[in-house]
Amino acid sequence: MASTPSLPRGSIVALVTPMHDTGRVDYPALRRLVDWHVEQGTDCIGVVGTTGESPTVDVAEHCEIIRVAVEQAAGRVPVMAGCGANSTAEAIALAEYAREVGAHSQLQVVPYYNKPGQEGLYRHFRAIAEATGDLPVVLYNVPGRSAADLQHDTVLRLAQVPGIVAIKEATGNLERAQWLIREAPEGFAVYSGDDATAVALMLCGGQGNVSVTANVAPRMMRELCAAALARDVAGAMDIQMRLLPLHRQLFVEANPIPVKWAISRLGLCGPTLRLPMTELDPANRPAVEAALREAGLLLD
């Protein structure tokens, strides 16, 4: 097996998937977003996750989004490819493709809807790692969306499997994250998947933040992560206070509805989402816009 590439630290943007008004994926806009994140200093680009509308892109689009992102990044920044599925075979197939086109790592969400038990979850992720573990596996636990919850002891079992190297911990439960940081083997990374609590998780020993907010404030999120990882509490909290309204308002409706509107308000891509997701309710737009202004991202 080839040597495992070093894991990213810092700000990992959970990138939106730009779409044309017709609903087709806007690949030129995707390329522009990748370039913009490189320019802004984002440490790693995560594609085709929750924020990237993975539930509504088909398999061919899913693969092409990964390919285009890797091609456009051109080694300037690592790409973490969302490869999760509620079918183990499909998750492996997506990971095999991501490995083939040069992704840096794979993000594997807890299987959704079918609600496997802990043994099923363990076998699912182990099978993926056994098939594609030379593409590092980052577990992704988000029980609010997946219905199944990857429990602490199961994570520790999986952390012993070669190729499984990290977890995106998106419960927002800091005590839970601290126990993982305390008990996981050396070299196993714990990333936050919750912008509002990410700074605290990093100050507790986490390795970075897989961030929705970074879609609109990439430089600030990168600076926040760098400060937190350097244990610069004052510096990290200064940025956190400026971003706090964004952390809240980007979840005023289900992700990625608010962030897709916010990024379009900044002129970076269009606001189109695929059904069953719909555009941000006009009643919620002033709050999102106000949060953008408070962060200094909108000056007009």
C-alpha positions, 0 to 999 in steps of 0.5 A: 500500500502506498504511504498515506498522505498527511491529513489537512489541518485547519479550514476545510470548506464544505463546498456548495455545488453551483448550478445553472438556473436549469438545475444543471451543475455549473462546472465553470462556476465550480472551477472559479470557486476552487480557484477562489478558495485557493486564493483565500487560503482555504486549507482543504476543499471538501466536495459533494457532501451535505452542503454540496447537495449530494442527495440530489446529484446523480452518480455521474454528476457526483463523479464529475464534480470530484474530477473537476474539483481535483483537476482545478485544484491541481495539487494547490490544495487537497480535495476531500471527496464526499463518497458516502452512500447508504449502500456499502457497494456504492460508497466503495465505487465512489471512493474507487473513482475518487482515488482514480482521479487523484482526490486526497481523502474520502469523506464517508457519512454514516449511512442514512435512512436505513438505520444500521446498528453499530455492528452494521456501521462498523462493517460498512466502514471497515469494508470501505477501508479494506477496499479503498483505504489507500485513499484515507477514510474520514468518518462523518457522523451527523445523526441529525441527518442520517438517523443512525448515530456512530457511537463512541466505542464504534469510532474507537473500533474503527480507528484501529482499522488501517486506512480510517484516519479521522472523523468529522464530528458534526453533533456539536456535542463538545463533551463527546468530541473531547472524549474522542480526542482523549481516547482515539489513537495517536494520529487519528484526527477529530474535525468539527462539523459544526461551525458554532462550536468548532473553535472550542473543539480545536482548542480542545485538540481537534485538527480543524473544521469542515465548514459551511461558513467558509463558503462565504468567509474563507479567509476569516475561517482559515485565520480562525482555525490557524489561531485556534490550532496555535492555542491563540484563544484571544485571536480565535475568539475575536474572529469567532465573535465576528462570525457568530451571526453567520454561524447561526443564520446560515442554518436559519433553514436547512443547509445548504439553503441559506449558504447557497443564497448567501454565496449568490448574494456575494456574486460567487455563483447562482442560488439554484438548488434542486428539489426538494430543496427550495430557495431561501424564504424571502422572510429569512433573507434580511437576517442572512444579509445582516450577518454577511454585513456584520462579518464585513463581507458585504459593503454595498 
